[in-house]
Amino acid sequence: MNIGVISTRLAGTDGVSLESAKLVTIAKQFGHQVFYCAGELDPNLEGLEDPRLHFEDAAAKDLHDRAFVAKETAVSLLPDIHQRAQELKRPLRQFLTEYNIEYVIIQNAFAIPMQLPLAQALTELMAELKLPGLAHNHDFYWERPRFLDSHITDFLDQFFPPALPGLDHAVINSLAQTALKQRRGLDSFIIPNVFDFHTPPPGIDDFNADFRQTIGLKPDDWLILQPTRVIPRKGIELTIELLHQLGNKRAKLVITHKAGDEGLEYLHELEALAKAKGVKLIYAGEEVEDQRRWDGDKKVYSLWDAYPHADLVTYPSFIEGFGNALIETVYFKLPAMVNRYPVYAADIGPLGFQFAEIEGKITSETVEIVRGWLEEPETAVPATTHNYELGKQHFSYKTLAKILAPFLQ
């Protein structure tokens, strides 16, 4: 059948885009054709791109700010959301018709209320067309403090996510599954972040062999990789503290994602903190994108070009929907320092992974574990090998195929 994947953005290295691609891989294995519809589409995706669907669309941002910043009343706000929803139905209907879509996968547009009218438009259109689908919900509004204080709670509970006949719900962790049932009475199943563990990870090749040199590292430097977006909930200041306590000039912190999703203030704070703590911070956001390519005579690397060069990965997040980069670290057989964020404590840690764990602060014990791994890399091999086998068991494409089989067969 023809499956339509619909979201606000399906491009880049954000978790929603990455996990969408994995879902599509499995759908194609079942023999389906897949088309895409979003406000921003990766150039190699076939479908309909309409900027009005993006969460950065001017109308969407205005409605968002009126709801959650100005906290406007529902009486004045909801008619404008409704009017915009009717406008958004046009490109959505065009997409569904043009590509003869028989089943839709809604990627997070029913979960996080960045695009208020889009959720209403999709809900009404699916009800009208009796279109079956799957809502892949990555993070709900009640998980973010800024969405909890508004005058449109009834609207949010109607559309984020909606209860529709023929619409199944998937969440990415057990905490969200419990909350969705308690808050909305909706059943759901869990789709964890996955990787193709049955295919070995890529290594150093002719393209990425000079990655360390390009970002300014010396051959004997330790590349401490922070493979996340630069936003406060990622807790990157904990990585800086780790390197400060490590006290070895060989250790260099490398941040690979572009800053800017929530402004540049946090990046500037990190740079100032690193300088004060005597830690070398290398911001490689301009050198690393979602795909490797040549930009004229300059190389642009992918995140997967960085992993093979890393000596340690740090994942000090305070909040994560699941932990894509952490499972990626397991896939690349790298040692890691991990903060025990709630979903990790509930769904990942209990499986028996071996990381250097922290509870919101760097301890001397953690520093010594990391020091041992960096000074004698062979001592990390038993842990990384063990983690890889656990990843293969719980977070592989084969696992995902089994989960999705009832919906895609």
C-alpha positions as CSV (number, residue, x, y, z in Angstrom):
1,M,0.0,0.0,0.0
2,N,1.0,3.7,-0.2
3,I,2.0,5.0,3.1
4,G,2.2,8.8,3.8
5,V,4.6,10.0,6.5
6,I,3.5,13.5,7.7
7,S,5.3,15.8,10.1
8,T,6.4,19.4,10.5
9,R,10.0,18.7,9.5
10,L,11.5,15.6,8.0
11,A,15.1,16.7,7.5
12,G,18.3,16.9,9.4
13,T,19.6,15.1,12.5
14,D,16.8,15.7,15.0
15,G,15.4,12.6,16.7
16,V,12.0,12.7,14.9
17,S,13.6,12.8,11.4
18,L,16.1,10.0,12.3
19,E,13.5,7.7,13.8
20,S,11.1,8.3,10.9
21,A,13.7,7.1,8.5
22,K,14.1,3.8,10.4
23,L,10.4,3.3,10.5
24,V,10.3,3.8,6.7
25,T,13.1,1.3,6.2
26,I,10.9,-1.4,7.9
27,A,7.8,-0.3,6.0
28,K,9.7,-0.8,2.7
29,Q,10.9,-4.2,3.9
30,F,7.2,-5.2,4.1
31,G,6.8,-4.1,0.4
32,H,5.0,-0.7,0.9
33,Q,5.7,2.5,-1.0
34,V,6.3,5.5,1.2
35,F,5.8,9.2,0.4
36,Y,6.4,12.3,2.6
37,C,4.6,15.5,3.6
38,A,6.2,18.2,5.8
39,G,7.0,21.8,6.1
40,E,10.6,20.9,5.3
41,L,11.7,17.7,3.5
42,D,15.1,16.2,3.0
43,P,15.9,16.7,-0.8
44,N,16.0,12.9,-1.4
45,L,12.5,12.3,-0.1
46,E,9.6,12.1,-2.5
47,G,6.4,13.9,-1.6
48,L,5.0,17.3,-0.9
49,E,6.9,20.1,0.9
50,D,4.9,23.1,2.1
51,P,6.5,25.6,4.5
52,R,3.0,26.3,6.0
53,L,3.3,22.9,7.8
54,H,6.6,23.7,9.5
55,F,6.7,24.6,13.2
56,E,8.7,27.7,12.1
57,D,6.0,28.9,9.8
58,A,5.1,32.5,10.9
59,A,1.4,31.7,11.5
60,A,2.3,28.7,13.5
61,K,4.8,30.6,15.7
62,D,2.3,33.4,16.2
63,L,-0.4,31.0,17.4
64,H,2.1,29.2,19.6
65,D,3.3,32.4,21.2
66,R,-0.3,33.6,21.8
67,A,-1.1,30.3,23.5
68,F,2.0,29.7,25.6
69,V,3.7,33.1,26.0
70,A,0.9,35.7,26.0
71,K,-1.5,33.0,27.4
72,E,-4.4,34.3,25.4
73,T,-7.9,33.1,26.2
74,A,-9.4,30.2,24.3
75,V,-12.3,32.4,23.2
76,S,-10.1,34.6,21.1
77,L,-7.4,32.1,20.1
78,L,-9.3,29.0,19.0
79,P,-11.2,30.6,16.1
80,D,-7.8,31.7,14.6
81,I,-6.4,28.2,15.1
82,H,-9.5,26.7,13.5
83,Q,-9.2,29.1,10.5
84,R,-5.6,28.2,9.9
85,A,-6.4,24.5,10.3
86,Q,-8.8,24.8,7.4
87,E,-6.1,26.4,5.3
88,L,-3.6,23.7,6.1
89,K,-6.1,21.0,4.9
90,R,-5.5,22.1,1.3
91,P,-1.9,20.9,1.0
92,L,-2.6,17.9,3.2
93,R,-5.5,16.9,1.0
94,Q,-3.4,17.5,-2.1
95,F,-0.7,15.2,-0.7
96,L,-3.2,12.4,0.2
97,T,-4.8,12.6,-3.2
98,E,-1.8,13.0,-5.4
99,Y,0.0,10.0,-3.9
100,N,-3.1,7.9,-3.3
101,I,-2.2,7.5,0.4
102,E,-3.9,4.6,2.1
103,Y,-2.3,4.7,5.5
104,V,-0.6,7.6,7.3
105,I,2.2,7.7,9.9
106,I,2.0,11.0,11.8
107,Q,5.4,11.8,13.2
108,N,5.1,13.8,16.4
109,A,2.6,16.3,15.0
110,F,0.0,14.9,17.4
111,A,2.3,15.1,20.4
112,I,4.3,18.3,20.7
113,P,2.1,21.5,20.2
114,M,4.5,23.5,18.1
115,Q,2.1,23.5,15.2
116,L,-1.4,23.8,16.8
117,P,-3.5,24.1,13.6
118,L,-1.7,21.2,11.9
119,A,-2.9,18.8,14.5
120,Q,-6.5,20.0,14.2
121,A,-6.3,19.8,10.4
122,L,-4.9,16.3,10.4
123,T,-7.5,15.0,12.9
124,E,-10.4,16.4,11.0
125,L,-9.1,15.2,7.6
126,M,-8.5,11.7,8.9
127,A,-11.9,11.5,10.5
128,E,-13.5,12.8,7.2
129,L,-11.7,10.3,5.0
130,K,-11.8,7.5,7.6
131,L,-8.1,7.2,7.0
132,P,-6.3,4.6,9.2
133,G,-2.9,5.4,10.6
134,L,-0.2,5.4,13.3
135,A,0.6,8.3,15.5
136,H,4.3,8.1,16.4
137,N,4.4,10.3,19.5
138,H,7.9,11.3,20.6
139,D,7.2,13.9,23.3
140,F,3.9,15.0,24.7
141,Y,3.0,18.5,25.7
142,W,2.7,17.6,29.4
143,E,6.4,16.6,29.4
144,R,7.4,20.2,28.7
145,P,6.8,22.9,31.4
146,R,6.3,25.7,28.9
147,F,3.1,24.0,27.6
148,L,1.5,23.3,31.0
149,D,0.3,26.8,31.6
150,S,-2.2,27.9,29.0
151,H,-6.0,28.6,28.5
152,I,-6.3,25.9,25.7
153,T,-5.8,22.8,27.8
154,D,-9.1,21.3,26.4
155,F,-7.9,21.9,22.9
156,L,-4.6,20.2,23.7
157,D,-6.4,17.2,25.2
158,Q,-8.6,16.9,22.1
159,F,-5.8,17.0,19.5
160,F,-2.5,16.1,21.2
161,P,-3.0,13.3,20.5
162,P,-6.6,12.8,19.2
163,A,-8.7,9.7,19.8
164,L,-9.7,8.5,16.4
165,P,-11.1,5.2,15.1
166,G,-8.3,3.5,13.1
167,L,-5.5,5.6,14.6
168,D,-3.1,3.6,16.7
169,H,-0.6,5.3,19.0
170,A,3.1,4.5,19.5
171,V,5.3,6.1,22.2
172,I,9.0,5.9,22.7
173,N,9.2,4.9,26.4
174,S,7.2,3.3,29.2
175,L,6.8,6.5,31.1
176,A,5.0,8.1,28.2
177,Q,2.9,5.0,27.7
178,T,1.7,5.1,31.3
179,A,1.0,8.9,31.2
180,L,-1.0,8.6,27.9
181,K,-3.2,5.9,29.4
182,Q,-3.7,7.8,32.7
183,R,-4.3,11.2,31.1
184,R,-6.3,10.3,28.0
185,G,-7.3,6.7,28.4
186,L,-5.5,5.8,25.2
187,D,-3.6,2.5,24.7
188,S,-0.2,2.6,23.0
189,F,2.8,0.4,22.2
190,I,6.4,1.3,22.6
191,I,8.8,1.9,19.6
192,P,12.3,2.3,21.0
193,N,15.1,4.0,19.1
194,V,16.8,1.3,17.0
195,F,19.8,0.7,14.8
196,D,20.8,-1.9,12.3
197,F,22.9,-3.9,14.8
198,H,23.1,-6.8,12.4
199,T,25.2,-4.6,10.0
200,P,28.6,-3.5,11.5
201,P,29.0,0.2,12.0
202,P,31.1,2.2,9.5
203,G,34.7,3.0,10.4
204,I,37.5,5.3,9.2
205,D,37.7,5.6,5.4
206,D,39.3,7.9,2.8
207,F,36.6,10.6,3.3
208,N,36.7,10.9,7.1
209,A,40.3,10.0,7.8
210,D,41.2,13.6,8.3
211,F,38.3,14.5,10.6
212,R,40.4,15.0,13.7
213,Q,42.9,17.1,11.9
214,T,40.1,19.2,10.3
215,I,38.6,20.1,13.7
216,G,42.0,20.9,15.2
217,L,42.9,17.8,17.2
218,K,46.4,16.5,17.5
219,P,47.0,12.7,17.0
220,D,47.3,12.0,20.7
221,D,44.3,14.1,21.8
222,W,41.3,12.3,23.3
223,L,38.2,13.1,21.4
224,I,35.3,13.4,23.9
225,L,32.2,13.4,21.7
226,Q,29.0,15.2,22.7
227,P,26.7,14.1,19.8
228,T,23.6,16.1,20.8
229,R,21.9,19.3,20.1
230,V,23.1,22.3,22.1
231,I,20.1,23.0,24.3
232,P,20.0,23.3,28.2
233,R,18.3,19.9,28.8
234,K,21.3,18.1,27.3
235,G,23.3,19.0,30.4
236,I,26.6,19.7,28.5
237,E,28.0,21.6,31.5
238,L,28.3,18.2,33.2
239,T,30.7,17.1,30.4
240,I,32.8,20.2,30.9
241,E,32.9,19.4,34.7
242,L,34.0,15.8,33.8
243,L,36.9,17.1,31.7
244,H,37.8,19.7,34.3
245,Q,38.1,17.0,37.0
246,L,39.9,14.7,34.6
247,G,42.6,17.4,34.5
248,N,44.3,16.1,31.4
249,K,45.0,18.5,28.5
250,R,44.7,15.6,26.0
251,A,40.9,15.6,26.6
252,K,39.1,17.8,24.2
253,L,35.3,18.2,24.1
254,V,33.8,18.1,20.6
255,I,30.2,19.3,20.1
256,T,28.9,18.1,16.7
257,H,25.4,19.6,16.3
258,K,24.6,23.1,15.2
259,A,23.4,25.4,18.0
260,G,20.4,27.6,17.4
261,D,17.2,25.5,17.9
262,E,16.6,27.3,21.2
263,G,18.9,30.3,20.6
264,L,22.7,30.6,21.0
265,E,22.8,31.7,24.6
266,Y,23.4,28.2,26.0
267,L,26.4,27.7,23.6
268,H,27.9,31.0,24.7
269,E,27.4,29.9,28.4
270,L,29.2,26.6,27.7
271,E,32.1,28.3,25.9
272,A,32.5,30.7,28.9
273,L,32.3,27.9,31.4
274,A,34.8,25.7,29.5
275,K,37.3,28.7,29.3
276,A,36.9,29.3,33.1
277,K,37.4,25.6,33.8
278,G,40.4,25.2,31.6
279,V,38.6,22.8,29.2
280,K,39.2,22.9,25.5
281,L,35.8,23.0,23.7
282,I,35.6,22.5,20.0
283,Y,32.3,23.5,18.4
284,A,32.1,21.5,15.2
285,G,28.6,22.3,14.2
286,E,29.7,24.0,11.0
287,E,31.7,20.9,10.0
288,V,29.1,18.2,10.7
289,E,25.7,17.8,9.1
290,D,23.3,14.9,8.6
291,Q,25.0,13.8,5.4
292,R,28.6,13.9,4.3
293,R,29.3,15.9,1.2
294,W,31.7,18.3,-0.5
295,D,30.8,22.0,-0.3
296,G,33.1,23.3,-3.0
297,D,36.5,22.3,-1.9
298,K,35.5,21.9,1.7
299,K,34.4,18.6,3.3
300,V,31.2,18.5,5.3
301,Y,31.2,15.4,7.6
302,S,28.3,13.4,8.9
303,L,27.9,12.5,12.6
304,W,28.8,8.9,11.6
305,D,32.2,10.3,10.4
306,A,32.8,11.6,14.0
307,Y,32.0,8.4,15.9
308,P,34.8,6.2,14.7
309,H,37.3,8.9,15.9
310,A,35.8,9.2,19.3
311,D,37.5,7.9,22.5
312,L,34.5,8.5,24.7
313,V,30.9,9.7,24.3
314,T,29.2,11.8,26.9
315,Y,25.4,11.8,27.3
316,P,24.7,13.9,30.4
317,S,21.1,14.8,29.5
318,F,18.6,15.7,32.2
319,I,15.6,14.8,30.0
320,E,15.3,12.6,26.9
321,G,12.4,11.0,25.1
322,F,14.5,7.9,24.7
323,G,18.2,8.4,23.8
324,N,19.0,8.0,20.1
325,A,22.6,9.1,20.5
326,L,23.1,6.7,23.4
327,I,22.0,3.7,21.4
328,E,24.1,5.1,18.5
329,T,27.1,5.0,20.9
330,V,26.3,1.4,21.8
331,Y,26.2,0.6,18.0
332,F,29.6,2.1,17.5
333,K,31.0,0.2,20.4
334,L,32.2,3.2,22.3
335,P,32.4,3.7,26.1
336,A,30.1,6.4,27.5
337,M,29.3,8.5,30.5
338,V,25.5,8.8,31.0
339,N,23.4,10.8,33.3
340,R,20.5,8.7,34.7
341,Y,17.7,10.7,33.2
342,P,14.2,9.3,33.9
343,V,13.7,7.3,30.7
344,Y,17.2,5.8,31.0
345,A,16.4,4.8,34.6
346,A,13.1,3.2,33.5
347,D,13.8,1.6,30.2
348,I,17.5,1.4,29.3
349,G,19.6,1.0,32.5
350,P,17.7,-2.0,33.8
351,L,18.6,-4.0,30.7
352,G,22.1,-4.2,32.0
353,F,24.2,-1.8,30.0
354,Q,27.6,-0.9,31.3
355,F,28.3,2.8,31.3
356,A,29.9,5.3,33.7
357,E,26.6,6.5,35.3
358,I,26.1,9.8,37.1
359,E,23.1,11.1,39.1
360,G,23.2,14.8,38.1
361,K,26.7,15.5,39.2
362,I,30.3,14.3,38.4
363,T,31.8,12.1,41.1
364,S,35.4,11.1,41.6
365,E,34.4,7.5,40.9
366,T,33.1,8.4,37.5
367,V,36.2,10.4,36.7
368,E,38.4,7.4,37.6
369,I,36.3,5.0,35.4
370,V,36.6,7.4,32.5
371,R,40.3,8.0,33.1
372,G,40.9,4.3,33.0
373,W,39.1,3.9,29.7
374,L,41.0,6.8,28.1
375,E,44.4,5.8,29.3
376,E,44.0,2.1,28.6
377,P,41.3,1.8,25.8
378,E,41.5,-2.0,25.9
379,T,39.9,-2.0,29.4
380,A,36.7,-0.6,27.9
381,V,36.3,-3.4,25.3
382,P,34.5,-5.9,27.6
383,A,31.8,-3.2,28.4
384,T,31.4,-2.0,24.8
385,T,31.2,-5.6,23.5
386,H,28.6,-6.5,26.2
387,N,26.6,-3.3,25.3
388,Y,26.6,-4.1,21.6
389,E,25.1,-7.6,22.2
390,L,22.4,-6.1,24.4
391,G,21.7,-3.5,21.7
392,K,21.4,-6.2,19.1
393,Q,18.9,-7.9,21.4
394,H,16.7,-5.0,22.3
395,F,17.2,-2.1,19.8
396,S,17.8,-3.7,16.4
397,Y,15.9,-3.3,13.1
398,K,14.7,-6.9,13.7
399,T,13.2,-5.9,17.0
400,L,11.4,-3.0,15.2
401,A,10.1,-5.2,12.5
402,K,8.5,-7.5,15.0
403,I,6.8,-4.5,16.7
404,L,5.4,-3.1,13.5
405,A,4.4,-6.4,11.8
406,P,0.8,-6.3,13.1
407,F,0.3,-2.8,11.5
408,L,2.3,-3.2,8.3
409,Q,1.6,-6.8,7.2
